[in-house]
């Protein structure tokens, strides 16, 4: 693996700043070129100093100004704020310089600044580019330059994108929307007016309104315990340790609130991301808090507060007042600070801080809160270490928080306890999400993907909800949203991207590149696959992996039989993946595919989908189509949803290939297999017709008889779904004739399997039995013949179909034996679909024989199997079988609910399984009648009869007529005997013995009815 160079190019979220001289051409004309050069050199120096102070990068000098980038090459989570702070300093410093120029050469000098935030491609650009040619390009850059051109002299303008990241931290004035050249829509523009009130994300959350505080009972209890020890004179230090966004500051806030409510004195300070180069910033904040000095307070008043409180604590502080005044920025002209070097000054300040906190005259318990120590400067860190050492035996509690990369020098002290914060549990994520989004039914199940994606990070959860609302996935307002579109393609919020990118950029070059390779390989990956993909030797990969594991990016998911790694946070993987340029990422995908093939030769069917994904992303289109087809075959009938999705992907990829024999074959069979799964899962009518049209055109063009036969079979179900069983049976017979002409036994078996079902729906029990027998005869001792063409196990299907026929003929013992054989065969062949259909049929036999408890248990178990399969049609059949069992058990209201669930599945499947509509209607009518809902039962029975006749589903017409007669009798209306006569005639003609027995029982019970 080559060393990562920043000039290799990455996608980054940054803030771009442009600054130039307003009216530079006119000004240059007024000056000698040499003098103007001096003016511009000073101007450039002012701008560059401001950029450097806030850790930006001067991308280029533009002739009369500069372009600066914040957040690249090293990412900063607060890149927009840094740019704005730099802009404010530029405006102040240029204003002072302009005053000099007015007094000197009389130039009316001013600058204007434009700022924009967004994604750029950053790296070395141009032919022969070297590391020194690092730059950023993209629309984000152009829009920042447009803001500069729009800005008035002496002003800085921001786009809405930068303003969204800086608002609250900076004061912004909304200038409205502007038409900007190169922007597809009007851009809202803001003027940078000054520094805002917020200093942290917690300040922003306070301004917006805190979300519910959840899941931190244990941590708050630990802080309360430490406070009680401090109150008893046993000073303590506690550190809250967690990754960004987990809730360190929120816990501190909640604890501080409780302390103040209890009268405990609290003083606070916070290190800043851009303040590491500013010495003693947290100490300065702490002392200002301690003495009660506000922003902009008059110097004399500030000195009085400092002296008053210090001398009250200890008169011995009198000699230290000059140093205190000077450090706090309010020097006393009457008591100047004696000369001392930097080391002596720091030592003296450290002593003062410890004495102030631990003054013997102080009686009240004191809580010191210092946040974000991972950004603390060296001088403040040294003072803090001395302070922690000094609080033993005092009534002081020092509460700090920091990220895992910070290592406190006092970590081994007996006074100190570190508390590592875990992310929120799933239940707490749900509670927080309900507070943020509400409880609209459309949000049901949303907590699962959001918890999975955020891993319980509260800040990430809040930002994702905000992003979903701003991007149109959610409509409404906070606490009362509704979901209006699926969230699968929702982007990572830029605020979250910035945090994670900053962490990633702190890695060494080799570790960062390995993390990027890992993000391509997968969320879980073997060390062997990672090494082979990255082409890195074992020793170097081990060193880099140690860094990534120690930094919390990866963790060891398994160590035996092979070492498996996983991303600790899914969003980290998304950000690491998204930063890579498309060409490099594609090459890594292709390498990952080859590594998987090389390392897992015995699992390639199982891993075909993964290989296909890598091939597709690696732009190996033909290989991707082959591997997706292999994955679809492996998914087969046991995972129909996956199979349908995979075949659809094959169709999409083949469209990109030049036409040849292989691509034509894949184009045809990917469509035919989609047709096969369509009647199991449902499909829009337009999409169905498109598949049929395209597949027919390809099959006709090739002239392949086997393809034409299979296509005829797959399209034959359309009349069964939409029109009549007579047309369905005729189409199946045509397919069977073609199969016979083909001479292919496998195809003949597959067609007969579908034919057996068509004949069952038509009520032709004799042909069901004969067709099933033909299947078994053709297969002989070969269980694989015809397997997977339409049904995973044709033998199991034939046994089940024959069992259905003999069951209706009244031979229940024989039917049960056939069902047992079918179940054994289906289980052996892993044919879950046929297993579900057979269990449903067997449960009906059991309840018919009086074994109702066993039948119910079997039907309920069958429901669980349908969830595993994911086949809507099979679920519809299983639920309808359950309704049958409940009706026979007298559980009528439950049966009604079961039929309603089956109907809902039917609607979800867009009409798939229409041949069962009359069966469901008949069962619903029986259940309603049993429940005493006679009028509803009569209406439903009439509808079931009409549906059976319209669809010519003669297997269900006699039962429908039977329940119609019962409903008419219960309702006291005419037509009872007519319905019974029709039912008897049809059942007798078709040999439906079980139905005849029920009709005869009803006829005897209704012998008193005259009409």
C-alpha positions, 0 to 999 in steps of 0.5 A: 500500500502506498503512503497516503498523500494529501494531494491524492484527492478526496471529497471533503466538507469544507468552508471556502473563504475569498477575500479581495481588495474592493476597487483594487484596479482604481486603487492600483492606478493611484499608486506607483507599482512598487508602493502598491506592491508594498500595500498588497504585501501587507494586506496579504500578510493580514489575511494569511495571519487570520487564516493561519490563526484559525488553522485554515489553509491559504489555497492561493493568492488571486492577484488582489486577494486570497482563497482560503480553505477551512477543513482541508487538508485536515478536517475540522468539525467547526470549519464554518466557524473558523472561517467566520472567526478568520473573516472577523479578524480580517475585517478588524485588522484591515480596518486598522490598516485602512486607517493608516492608509487614509492617514498616509497615502490617502487611499480609501482601502477596504476588503470584501469577503465571501464564504460558502460551505459544502463538498469539494474535491481537494488535492493536487489538480492539473497535469504534473501536479505536486504536493505543493499544488494542493487546492479545492475545486467544485461548485462550493468554491465558485459560490464562495467567490460569488459571495465575495463579488456580491459583498459590499466593501468592509463586509463579509457575506455567507451563503445559507449553507455556511450560515446553517453551520455558523448560526448561533456561534456567529451573529448573522443578518439575513439579507434575503434571497439573491439570483446568483450566476451558476446557481440553479435556484436563488441563494439566501445570503447572510451578512457576518455581523459579529460573534454570537452567544453560543460557544458550544453545541450545548449552547445551540441545543439550549437555544433550540430547546433541549431534547429529553434527557434519557438513559443516564441514570447510572452516570448521574448517580455516580456524580451525585456520589462524588458530590457527597464525598466532596461535601464531606471534605473528601475532594474528588475529580471525575472525568466523563469520557466519550466520543463526540455527540454521546452526551458529555456536555449534556450530563454536565449541564444537567448535573450543574443545574441540580447543583445550583438548585441545591445551592452548590457554587459552580464555576465553568470553563470550556476549551475550544477547538480553535483555542489550542494556540491561545494560552490559558483560555480555559483558565481565563474562563474559569477565573472570569466565572469565579470572579463574576466578570462579564463580557465588556465589563469596565476595567475598574469594576472588574478589578474591584470584583477581583480584589474584593473576592480574593481578599475576602478569601485570603488577605495574602492575595494582595501581593498577587493582585497585579498578576491577577489583573494583568492575566484577566486583561484589566491591568492596574496602571497604579500597580504595574506587574513586576517583570517575570519570565513566562515560566515564573508567570505560569508557575505563579498563576497555577499557585494562585488558582489552587489557593483560590479554589482551596482557600481555608476560609471557603466553607461552601462546597465548590464544583469546577466544571471544565469541558472538552479537555481534548482541545486544552492548551499545554499551559492550562493542562499543566495548571489543571494537573496541579489543581487536581492534586491540590483538592485532596481533603477539600470540599471541591469537586472537579468535573471534566469531560473529554474524548478518548484520545486525551490522556489526563496526567492525573489519571492514576490519582486516587482522587480521580474516577473516569466514567466512560459513557456508553451510547444510548440503549435501543429503548432510550433511542426510541424514547429520544426519537419520540420526543424529537419526531413524535408518535405518528403511526408513519414513524413506527419502526423508524427507531430501528434504522436510526439506532442502527445507523447512529449506534445510540449517539444522541447528537447524531440522532438529533442531527439525523432527525433535523436532516430528515426534516430539512430534506423532506423525508419528514413533514410537520414540526418538532415532536409532531412529524410524519414520515412521507418517504423512505429514509434508506437514501438519506445523507449523513448530516454535514454536522456529523460528517465534519465530526467524523472526518476530523477524527479520521484526518487525525490518523496517520497516513497508512491508518487512514488509507487502510480505514478507507479501504476497509470502508469499501470492503464492508462493515464486517471484514476479515483481516485477510480480505483487507490485506489482500484488497489493500495489497499490504504486507502483514506487519504493516497492516497489523500496525495500522489496525492496532491504531484503528482499533485503539482509536475506536474506529474498528473492533474485533468481532471474532478472533477464531476461526479467522480474525474478523473486524467490524466498524464500531460506528456505521456512520464512520464507514459512510464518511470514510467511504464518501471521502474517496474519489470515484476512480480510486474507490472503484479500483478498491471495489474490484480488488475486494471482489478478487480478494473474496473470490481468492479467499473463499472458494468454497462459499462463493454461492453464498457470497456471490451477492457481495462479489457482484456488488464489488464488481458493479461498483468496480465498473466490471459490468459483465462480471457483475451481471454474472455474479448477480445472476449466481446470487439470484440462483442461490437465493432462489425460492427460499428468499424470493424478495432477494432473488427478485431484487437480484434479477432486477439488478442483472437486467439493469447491468445487462442493458449496459453491455454490448449485445452477444450470446451471453448478454442476450441470455442474461437479458431474457432469463433475468426478466423471466425469473422476475416474472416467476417471482412476481406472482409470489411478491406482486408487481405493478401492472405496468411493470409486469406488462413491460417485463412480458413485452421485453421477454417475449421480444427477446425469446422470439428473436432467439427462437429458443423453444425452451425459453418460449415454453418457460415464458408461456408458462410464466405468463399463463398465470396472468389470466388466473390472477386477473380473469378466469381459470379456463383461460389459465388452464388453456394457457398452461396446456399450451405451455405443456404442449411446447414442453413436450415438443422440447423433449426436455424432461426438466421443463416438462416437470416444471410445467406440470407443477404449475399445471397441477395448481391451475387444475386445482383452482379450476376444481378439476381434482382428476387432472390434479391427481393425474398431473401429480402422478406424471410429475413423480413418474418423470422424476423417478429417482432424480430429485433434482429434475426440474428443481428450481425452474418454477418450484424448488422441489417439484416432487414435494409440490406434486405430493402436496398437490395430490394430497389436496385432491384426495383430501377434497375427495374425502380420503383424509388418511391418504391425504395426511400421508401424502402431506407427510411425504411432501413435508419430508421432501420439502425439508430435505430440499430446503423448499420452504415455500412448499413446506408452508403450503403443505403445513397449511393444507395439513392443518385443514385435514387435522381440524377436519378430523377433530384434532383442532388444537394440533391444527391451530398450533401448526397453523400458527407455526406456519405463520412464523415460517412465512415471515422467514420466507418473505413471500406475500402469496405464501403468507396469504395462503398460510393466513387463510388456512389459519382462518379456516382452522379458526372457523372450524374451531368456532373462533369466528371473530379471530377468523374474521381478523385473519381473513382481513390480514390475508386481504391486506396481503393480497392488496399489498401484492397488487392482486397476486393470488387473485384465484384465492379471493373467493376462498377468503370471501367464503371463509369470511362469510362463514366467520361472520355468520358464526359470529352472528353478523348475519347481514354482513355474512349474507353480503359477503357470501353473495360476493364470494359466489359472484367472484367464483363465477367471474373467475371460474374458480370451480374449486370454491364455487360449491363452498361459496354457494353452500355458505350463501344458502346458510346465510340466506336461511339465517337472514330469512330470505328466499333462495336457500334451496336453490343455492344448496341445489347448485352447490350439490350439483357442482360438487357432485360433478367434480367429485368434491366429497368433503364439500358434499358432506357439509352440504348434506349436513346443512340440508338436513338441518334446514329441512324445514325451509321451504324456499 
